[in-house]
Protein backbone atom coordinates (compact mmCIF):
# COMPACT_ATOMS: atom_id res chain seq x y z
CA UNK A 1 0.00 0.00 0.00
CA UNK A 2 2.97 2.34 0.45
CA UNK A 3 3.57 2.26 -3.29
CA UNK A 4 -0.03 3.38 -3.83
CA UNK A 5 0.50 6.33 -1.52
CA UNK A 6 3.80 7.17 -3.24
CA UNK A 7 2.06 7.01 -6.61
CA UNK A 8 -0.68 9.29 -5.29
CA UNK A 9 1.82 11.83 -3.96
CA UNK A 10 3.61 11.86 -7.32
CA UNK A 11 0.28 12.27 -9.14
CA UNK A 12 -0.72 15.13 -6.81
CA UNK A 13 2.60 16.86 -7.44
CA UNK A 14 2.19 16.39 -11.19
CA UNK A 15 -1.38 17.72 -11.06
CA UNK A 16 -0.20 20.82 -9.20
CA UNK A 17 2.61 21.38 -11.70
CA UNK A 18 0.28 20.89 -14.67
CA UNK A 19 -2.89 22.63 -13.50
CA UNK A 20 -2.01 24.74 -10.46
CA UNK A 21 -4.76 25.95 -8.18
CA UNK A 22 -8.33 26.57 -9.27
CA UNK A 23 -9.38 30.20 -9.36
CA UNK A 24 -12.45 29.37 -7.25
CA UNK A 25 -13.27 26.71 -4.72
CA UNK A 26 -9.80 25.69 -3.51
CA UNK A 27 -10.09 23.55 -0.36
CA UNK A 28 -7.55 25.62 1.57
CA UNK A 29 -9.39 28.84 0.71
CA UNK A 30 -12.63 27.20 1.81
CA UNK A 31 -11.06 26.23 5.10
CA UNK A 32 -9.82 29.79 5.56
CA UNK A 33 -13.29 31.20 4.96
CA UNK A 34 -14.83 28.74 7.42
CA UNK A 35 -12.16 29.50 10.02
CA UNK A 36 -12.73 33.24 9.59
CA UNK A 37 -16.47 32.82 10.08
CA UNK A 38 -15.89 30.65 13.16
CA UNK A 39 -13.43 33.16 14.57
CA UNK A 40 -15.97 35.95 14.22
CA UNK A 41 -18.44 33.95 16.29
CA UNK A 42 -16.02 32.68 18.94
CA UNK A 43 -13.49 35.47 19.40
CA UNK A 44 -13.13 36.81 22.90
CA UNK A 45 -10.11 38.24 24.64
CA UNK A 46 -9.73 34.98 26.52
CA UNK A 47 -7.45 31.95 26.17
CA UNK A 48 -10.36 29.55 26.43
CA UNK A 49 -11.97 31.01 23.32
CA UNK A 50 -8.70 30.74 21.45
CA UNK A 51 -8.23 27.15 22.57
CA UNK A 52 -11.78 26.27 21.50
CA UNK A 53 -11.25 27.91 18.10
CA UNK A 54 -7.99 26.02 17.56
CA UNK A 55 -9.46 22.72 18.72
CA UNK A 56 -12.44 23.10 16.39
CA UNK A 57 -10.31 24.02 13.37
CA UNK A 58 -7.67 21.35 13.89
CA UNK A 59 -10.15 18.75 15.09
CA UNK A 60 -12.39 19.17 12.07
CA UNK A 61 -9.50 18.70 9.64
CA UNK A 62 -8.08 15.77 11.62
CA UNK A 63 -11.48 14.04 11.84
CA UNK A 64 -12.00 14.51 8.10
CA UNK A 65 -8.58 13.10 7.31
CA UNK A 66 -9.10 10.09 9.60
CA UNK A 67 -12.53 9.46 8.11
CA UNK A 68 -11.16 9.60 4.58
CA UNK A 69 -8.31 7.28 5.51
CA UNK A 70 -10.75 4.79 7.01
CA UNK A 71 -12.94 4.98 3.90
CA UNK A 72 -10.08 3.96 1.57
CA UNK A 73 -8.47 1.42 3.87
CA UNK A 74 -7.73 -1.75 1.95
CA UNK A 75 -8.07 -0.10 -1.47
CA UNK A 76 -4.81 0.72 -3.24
CA UNK A 77 -6.62 2.87 -5.81
CA UNK A 78 -8.50 4.72 -3.07
CA UNK A 79 -5.30 5.37 -1.14
CA UNK A 80 -3.58 6.65 -4.28
CA UNK A 81 -6.51 8.97 -5.03
CA UNK A 82 -6.62 10.24 -1.45
CA UNK A 83 -2.85 10.82 -1.35
CA UNK A 84 -3.00 12.61 -4.71
CA UNK A 85 -5.89 14.83 -3.65
CA UNK A 86 -4.24 15.66 -0.34
CA UNK A 87 -0.92 16.46 -2.01
CA UNK A 88 -2.54 18.69 -4.61
CA UNK A 89 -4.59 20.43 -1.90
CA UNK A 90 -1.68 21.36 0.33
CA UNK A 91 1.07 21.85 -2.24
CA UNK A 92 0.09 24.98 -4.17
CA UNK A 93 3.66 25.22 -5.44
CA UNK A 94 3.15 26.18 -9.07
CA UNK A 95 1.58 29.57 -8.47
CA UNK A 96 3.53 30.16 -5.25
CA UNK A 97 6.92 29.55 -6.89
CA UNK A 98 5.95 31.63 -9.90
CA UNK A 99 5.04 34.58 -7.67
CA UNK A 100 8.12 34.18 -5.48
CA UNK A 101 10.36 33.81 -8.50
CA UNK A 102 9.10 37.06 -10.00
CA UNK A 103 9.40 38.95 -6.73
CA UNK A 104 12.88 37.51 -6.11
CA UNK A 105 13.96 38.60 -9.60
CA UNK A 106 12.63 42.12 -8.98
CA UNK A 107 14.43 42.25 -5.62
CA UNK A 108 17.65 41.03 -7.19
CA UNK A 109 17.50 43.68 -9.94
CA UNK A 110 16.76 46.38 -7.39
CA UNK A 111 19.54 45.45 -4.97
CA UNK A 112 22.39 44.25 -7.20
CA UNK A 113 25.11 45.23 -7.10
CA UNK A 114 24.95 45.86 -3.38
CA UNK A 115 25.81 49.30 -2.02
CA UNK A 116 29.47 49.79 -1.29
CA UNK A 117 30.00 50.80 2.34
CA UNK A 118 33.19 51.44 4.17
CA UNK A 119 35.19 51.93 1.01
CA UNK A 120 37.45 55.00 1.31
CA UNK A 121 37.18 55.79 -2.42
CA UNK A 122 33.39 56.00 -2.63
CA UNK A 123 30.67 57.73 -0.66
CA UNK A 124 28.80 55.42 1.71
CA UNK A 125 25.70 53.93 0.16
CA UNK A 126 26.66 54.52 -3.48
CA UNK A 127 27.11 51.74 -5.94
CA UNK A 128 30.48 50.93 -7.39
CA UNK A 129 30.75 51.46 -11.15
N, C-alpha and C positions, 0 to 999 in steps of 0.2 A: 504493500500500500504506500510505502514511502516514495516509490517511483511515480505513483499516480499524483502524489502531492507535488513532487519535483516537476513533473510535466505540467501540472496546473500553474505552478509559480512561473515557469518559463512562458506558458501561454498568456498569463496575465501581464507579464512584462512586455511580451510581444504586442499584445493588444494595446497597452499604454503607448508603446513606441509608434504603433501604426495609426491609432485613432485618437489618442489623447483623451482629454476629459470632455464630456458632453457640455454643451453650453447651458443646458437646463437639466435639473433633476439629478445632479451628482449626489451620491449617498452621503458624502462628507458634508456637503453644503446643507443637505436635509437635516443631518444631525445637528449642525450648527444653528439652524433655524429653530429646531425643537429645543435645543439647550437654551437659546436666547429667550424663547417664550417661557420656559420653565423658570429661568432665572428671574424674569420679571415678576412671576407669581410668588416665588419663594424668598427673594432677596430681603434680608434684614441685616442690620449691623450686629450680627451674632454668629459665633462659630458653629452653633448647632444648625443654623440655616445653611451655612456653607457646606457643612458635612453632609446634610441631607441632599443638597443639590448634587454634590460630587457622587454620593452613593447612588442616587437615581440615574445619573448620566452613565457612570461606569457600569453599574449593575445592569442597566438595560442592554448595553452593548455586549457585556459578558454573557448575559442570559441568551441573547439572540445568537451569539457565536456558539455557545454550548448546544443550543437547540438545533442549529444548522448542522453541527458536527454529528450529533446523535442521528439526525435524519439521513445522513449519507454514510453512516457507519456500515461497513461491509460492502460498499459499492465503490469500486475503483474509479468508475466514470464520475460518480457523484462527488467523490473526494477531489478529483482533478478539477471538476467544474467549480466546486466551492473554493479551492485554493486559487484558481484563476480569477474568480470574481473578487475574492478578498485582496489578492495582489493588485489587481487593476484599481480597486477602490482606494487603497491606501497609498499607492505609488505616486501617481500624479506627476511623474518626472518629466514627461515630454514638454509640457507647457512651462513647468517650473524652471527646468534647465534652459529653455529658450529665453525666458525672461531674465534669468540670472546671467546668462551669457551675454545678452545685450547690455545689461546694466554694468557688468564687469568690463566689457569692452569700452563703454563710455567713460567709466572711471579711469581705466588705464590710459585712454587718450588724454583725459583731463589732467592726469597727475604724472605723466611721463614726458620728459625726464624729471626726476624729483628735484625740488629746489635745492640749490647748493647753499649750505649753511656752514659757517665757520671757516670759509675759505678766504684768506687775506686778499686775494685778487678780485673778489666779486662782492657786491653788496649782499647782505643777508637776505635770503628769500628770493633772489633772482635766479633764473635758470642759466646754466652754463650754455654757451653757444657751441 
